[in-house]
Amino acid sequence: MTTNDVADLLDVTTQTARNAIQELEAQDVLTGTTGKDRYQEFKAVDIFEILDQPLAER
């Protein structure tokens, strides 16, 4: 997801979305996936770790 995705989904400004994302990054809930400052994308680490597991381990 991007900052714009979050802003649209929550109907908030991009600055508010950016602040929320930064807080979630600080808590290790989200991580940046693109490695760039502009147009950065984020993912929820725990969710992707679960999805990467074989079905038998879930």
N, C-alpha and C positions, 0 to 999 in steps of 0.2 A: 504494500500500500504506500501511497505517497501522502505528503502533507495536504495536497489538494483533495485527495480521496477522503481523508479524515474530515477536512473542513466541509466538504459536500455532504458526507454521511451524517455528520452531527449538526449541520447547519450553523457553523461557527466561522469566524474569520480564519484566514490562513495563519495569522500570528497565534491565535488561541490554539489551533491544531498543532502548530510547531511547538508551543510550550508544553502541551500534553504529551507529544511524542518525546520531547527531551526528558520529561519526568519519567516516562515509561522506559526510556533507554537507561536512565540513571538507576532504575530499579531492576535492570536486566530482564525486563519483560519483552522489550523490542530490541532489535539490532538492525543497523543499517546493512543493506545487502549490495549496494552499488559502489561503495567506496569513494563516492564523490560528494561534494558539498551541494551542488545544484542538481535538482531533479532526483534527489536521493529517494530510494525505496527502502521500506522497512518490513520486517517480518516478526511474528511472535515466535520466539525461540522454542519454547516448550511445546507449542502445537506442532511445529515442524519436526521436532525430535520424536514425538509420538507418531506422526504420520510416516516417518522414515523407518519405523520398526515393522518387522514382519507381523502379519495379523495374529499369529499364534502367541506373540509376546504381549499383545495389547490387553 
